[in-house]
Amino acid sequence: MEIRVLVVNLNNKEYTFNCINNLLSQTYKNFKITVVDQNSSEIGTKEMYEKIIDDRVEFVYNQENKPLNHVWNWFYKTYNDEILCFLNNDVIITDNFISDTVELFIKESKVGIVVHSTNHDNYTEKKPILEYTIVEPNLYRQGWDFSIRRNIFQLIPEKLKTYCGDDFLFYKLYEQKYDLAYVTSSPMIHFEGQSKQFMKTSGIEDIYSYQSLGFPHNLNINENFSKIKPSKIFLP
């Protein structure tokens, strides 16, 4: 099963460097990484990229900080990999992160999106056997970090508010009657560095309402999920 991971960088080069190295340390090897640079201004970013020499990694340079919806749509239209994984650049993942994801997609044909426990009390406890729960997609919201089957990806309206592209995709999952899987055996840490500091992008026009996109009024998406900053960092 082919999988491609998207990592978007706008400054925070140390986070990005660690994220890519975590990915290159995965036990599962049949995947590729696309790093999209959103016109980074941080000194030393290009030199950081040059340190990463691996055939599985490619770098794409945008001339402006494009809305996330545009980047995701470009990613979908450009690559034909069966599984698309979206990762924040400020995450630490365990070395079974991708192997668990692939195993779950193979095992559960009706699972359309896979998410991993984030900053849970036991986030450092990698488990040797795949552990997961099937969740109703209309009851869960993950934010940026998730993997999706390419054949159920729906092009996100370009004018949709930048950080609501995930809600759109999760609703399409619900609409198509696919399941969501929540994995606890390969947890991750999200430092919340990029998403809050650099959410604003250039080129955003009108903002679609959920109703105009067909979201039912009673869709129970939790907008208030929290991400804590861990007191200690345990490298996988």
C-alpha positions as CSV (number, residue, x, y, z in Angstrom):
1,M,0.0,0.0,0.0
2,E,1.5,3.3,-1.1
3,I,1.4,6.2,1.3
4,R,2.6,9.8,0.9
5,V,3.0,12.2,3.8
6,L,2.6,16.0,3.5
7,V,4.5,18.3,5.9
8,V,4.0,22.0,5.5
9,N,6.7,24.4,6.8
10,L,6.4,28.1,7.5
11,N,9.4,28.9,9.6
12,N,9.8,26.7,12.8
13,K,12.6,24.9,11.0
14,E,13.7,22.9,14.1
15,Y,10.2,21.4,14.4
16,T,10.2,20.5,10.7
17,F,13.7,18.9,10.8
18,N,12.7,16.7,13.8
19,C,9.4,15.8,12.1
20,I,11.1,14.7,8.9
21,N,13.8,12.7,10.8
22,N,11.0,10.9,12.8
23,L,9.4,10.0,9.5
24,L,12.7,8.7,8.1
25,S,13.0,6.4,11.2
26,Q,9.8,4.6,10.6
27,T,9.8,0.8,10.6
28,Y,7.5,0.9,7.5
29,K,9.6,2.0,4.5
30,N,7.3,2.1,1.5
31,F,6.3,5.7,1.7
32,K,7.3,9.2,0.5
33,I,7.4,12.6,2.0
34,T,6.5,15.9,0.4
35,V,7.7,19.0,2.3
36,V,5.9,22.2,1.1
37,D,7.8,25.4,2.1
38,Q,5.4,28.3,2.5
39,N,7.9,31.0,1.6
40,S,9.8,30.6,4.8
41,S,11.7,33.7,6.0
42,E,13.7,32.0,8.8
43,I,17.4,32.1,8.3
44,G,19.0,28.7,7.8
45,T,15.9,27.0,6.4
46,K,17.4,26.1,3.1
47,E,20.6,24.8,4.7
48,M,18.4,22.6,7.0
49,Y,16.7,21.2,3.9
50,E,20.0,20.4,2.3
51,K,21.0,18.3,5.3
52,I,18.2,15.9,4.6
53,I,19.4,13.5,1.9
54,D,17.0,10.7,1.2
55,D,15.2,9.6,-2.0
56,R,11.9,9.5,-0.2
57,V,11.9,13.2,0.6
58,E,11.1,16.0,-1.9
59,F,10.8,19.8,-1.3
60,V,8.3,22.0,-3.0
61,Y,8.7,25.8,-2.6
62,N,5.7,28.2,-2.7
63,Q,6.3,31.9,-3.3
64,E,3.7,32.8,-0.8
65,N,2.0,31.4,2.3
66,K,-1.0,29.8,0.5
67,P,-4.2,28.8,2.3
68,L,-4.0,25.3,3.6
69,N,-7.0,24.2,1.5
70,H,-5.1,25.1,-1.6
71,V,-2.1,23.1,-0.5
72,W,-4.2,20.0,0.4
73,N,-6.0,20.1,-2.9
74,W,-2.7,20.5,-4.8
75,F,-1.3,17.5,-2.9
76,Y,-4.4,15.4,-3.8
77,K,-4.3,16.4,-7.5
78,T,-0.5,15.9,-7.9
79,Y,0.0,12.5,-6.3
80,N,-1.7,9.1,-6.9
81,D,-0.7,7.4,-3.7
82,E,-3.5,5.3,-2.2
83,I,-3.1,6.9,1.3
84,L,-2.5,10.6,1.9
85,C,-1.2,11.6,5.4
86,F,-1.3,15.2,6.6
87,L,1.1,16.1,9.4
88,N,1.8,19.3,11.2
89,N,5.5,20.2,11.1
90,D,5.6,20.4,15.0
91,V,4.9,16.8,15.9
92,I,6.9,13.9,17.3
93,I,5.7,10.5,16.2
94,T,6.6,6.9,17.2
95,D,8.4,4.6,14.8
96,N,5.2,2.5,14.3
97,F,3.1,5.5,13.3
98,I,2.9,4.7,9.6
99,S,3.0,0.9,10.0
100,D,-0.1,1.1,12.3
101,T,-1.8,3.4,9.8
102,V,-1.2,1.1,6.8
103,E,-2.1,-2.1,8.8
104,L,-5.4,-0.5,9.9
105,F,-6.4,0.6,6.4
106,I,-5.7,-2.9,5.1
107,K,-7.6,-4.6,7.9
108,E,-10.6,-2.3,7.9
109,S,-11.9,-1.6,4.4
110,K,-14.6,0.7,5.6
111,V,-12.2,3.0,7.4
112,G,-11.7,6.2,5.5
113,I,-9.7,8.3,7.9
114,V,-7.1,7.2,10.6
115,V,-6.1,9.5,13.5
116,H,-3.7,8.8,16.3
117,S,-4.0,9.7,20.0
118,T,-2.5,13.1,20.5
119,N,-0.9,14.4,23.8
120,H,-2.7,11.7,25.7
121,D,-1.5,10.8,29.2
122,N,0.1,7.7,27.7
123,Y,1.4,9.3,24.5
124,T,4.9,8.0,25.0
125,E,3.8,4.4,25.4
126,K,4.3,2.8,22.0
127,K,2.6,-0.6,21.8
128,P,3.9,-3.5,19.7
129,I,0.4,-4.6,18.6
130,L,-2.1,-2.4,16.7
131,E,-4.7,-1.0,19.1
132,Y,-7.6,1.2,17.8
133,T,-11.2,2.0,18.2
134,I,-13.8,2.6,15.4
135,V,-15.4,6.0,15.9
136,E,-18.4,7.7,14.3
137,P,-16.8,10.4,12.1
138,N,-19.5,13.0,13.0
139,L,-18.4,12.8,16.7
140,Y,-14.7,13.4,16.2
141,R,-12.5,16.2,15.0
142,Q,-8.7,15.9,14.8
143,G,-7.4,19.0,13.2
144,W,-4.6,18.7,10.8
145,D,-2.9,15.3,11.7
146,F,-4.7,12.4,10.0
147,S,-4.4,10.0,7.1
148,I,-7.2,9.6,4.5
149,R,-7.9,7.2,1.6
150,R,-7.3,9.0,-1.6
151,N,-10.4,7.7,-3.2
152,I,-12.7,9.4,-0.7
153,F,-10.8,12.7,-0.6
154,Q,-13.1,15.5,-1.8
155,L,-11.7,18.8,-3.2
156,I,-12.1,21.4,-0.5
157,P,-13.8,24.6,-1.6
158,E,-11.0,27.1,-2.1
159,K,-12.8,29.9,-0.3
160,L,-13.5,27.8,2.8
161,K,-11.9,29.2,6.0
162,T,-8.3,28.1,6.0
163,Y,-8.3,25.8,9.0
164,C,-11.7,24.3,8.4
165,G,-10.6,22.1,5.5
166,D,-10.4,19.2,8.0
167,D,-14.0,19.7,9.1
168,F,-15.0,19.6,5.4
169,L,-13.2,16.3,4.8
170,F,-14.5,14.7,8.0
171,Y,-18.0,15.6,7.0
172,K,-17.5,14.1,3.6
173,L,-16.4,10.9,5.3
174,Y,-19.6,11.0,7.4
175,E,-21.6,11.7,4.3
176,Q,-20.1,8.7,2.4
177,K,-20.7,6.4,5.4
178,Y,-17.1,5.5,5.9
179,D,-15.7,4.9,9.4
180,L,-13.0,6.7,11.3
181,A,-10.3,4.8,13.3
182,Y,-8.7,6.2,16.4
183,V,-5.3,4.6,17.1
184,T,-3.7,4.4,20.5
185,S,-0.8,2.1,19.9
186,S,1.3,4.7,18.0
187,P,0.6,8.1,19.8
188,M,2.0,11.4,18.9
189,I,3.0,14.7,20.4
190,H,1.8,18.0,18.9
191,F,3.5,21.1,20.1
192,E,1.0,23.5,18.7
193,G,3.8,25.7,17.4
194,Q,2.8,26.3,13.7
195,S,-1.0,26.3,13.8
196,K,-1.5,29.2,16.2
197,Q,1.4,31.4,15.1
198,F,1.0,31.2,11.3
199,M,-2.6,30.5,10.6
200,K,-3.2,33.6,8.7
201,T,-2.4,33.2,4.9
202,S,-2.5,35.4,1.9
203,G,-5.2,35.2,-0.8
204,I,-8.2,34.3,1.3
205,E,-11.5,35.6,0.0
206,D,-15.0,35.0,1.2
207,I,-15.6,32.4,3.9
208,Y,-18.2,29.8,3.2
209,S,-20.6,28.9,6.0
210,Y,-21.1,25.3,7.1
211,Q,-24.7,25.5,5.9
212,S,-23.8,26.6,2.4
213,L,-21.5,23.6,2.2
214,G,-24.3,21.2,3.2
215,F,-23.3,20.6,6.8
216,P,-26.3,19.6,8.9
217,H,-27.1,21.9,11.8
218,N,-26.9,19.1,14.3
219,L,-23.5,17.8,13.2
220,N,-21.6,17.4,16.5
221,I,-18.1,18.3,15.6
222,N,-16.1,19.2,18.7
223,E,-14.5,22.5,18.0
224,N,-12.8,22.7,21.4
225,F,-10.5,19.8,21.5
226,S,-7.4,20.7,23.4
227,K,-3.7,20.1,22.8
228,I,-1.4,20.4,25.8
229,K,2.3,21.2,25.8
230,P,4.0,18.2,27.4
231,S,6.3,18.9,30.4
232,K,8.8,16.4,29.1
233,I,9.8,15.3,25.6
234,F,10.3,11.6,25.0
235,L,11.9,11.0,21.6
236,P,10.6,7.8,20.0
